[in-house]
Amino acid sequence: MNKMELLTTALEYIESNLSADIKTEDVARACYCSKAALEKLFRNLNHMSVHDYVIRRRMTLAARMLAEKTEMSVLDVALTYGYSTNESFSRTFKKVWDCNPSEFRENPSHFTLFPRLHTPLQRAGENFTRKNVDISELYELFQTRRNCYFVCCDVERLLPINAIAHKAGDMAILEALHRMEQEAGEEDVVFRIGGDEFTLLTNKEESGYAESIAERIRAYNGRPIVYNGMEIPVALHIAVTKLSPEDTKQKEMFDRLLHALWEVKEAEE
């Protein structure tokens, strides 16, 4: 099981058991891996522990329930997500949302899918903020944008670039991400689906919108990065696709997106 398969298996297990008393050992067992390996993966990719991720997901769903199901008491919501008292639930809720549940219910207008982690990205001396999401948001986004189009990208001939130097390969991957972010719309999001594969999830159900983004990204093909004074051309394989109703699990969604890229690569190589 590769890292992305391991991660999606872990996320699916967590999503199915958020009302239960989930321990990191339980998630690792479901993924057939060690607790240490799972924790390392979460900290590297999500910048948080498995335990912290579970708490944030619970508090995200609890916040939505508070906002949408006003007939439920705060204690009812607490009990739904495994908290036996208002006090313990409120303490955890405040750590995540910086307000107590009753305050949130009075003014839920700033509610987002997940408390975002804003990570500044640096490239060639410039700073810009990623137009991407923490992977914990993907469950919500896949559902709310079920009929929207994806633009999938993969760096062409990355192995020869890595053969020059791994740092050059990292620069090529960063350049690919930068191109996608440059052409993404305000509501579009970018996330990683593999080692050097990325997807831009649009907020549009029209294929023409996604195709126009793909064309703009494709226009960069051949533009070089510079490593140790050497110009290295970077080009991307690009696929535009959307998910089918049968793709209900996150692993199936990732597999579908990767397959769309594979088809394009087979046709172009």
Order of alpha helices (4+ residues) and beta strands (2+ residues): alpha-alpha-alpha-alpha-alpha-alpha-alpha-beta-beta-alpha-beta-alpha-alpha-beta-beta-alpha-beta-beta-beta-alpha
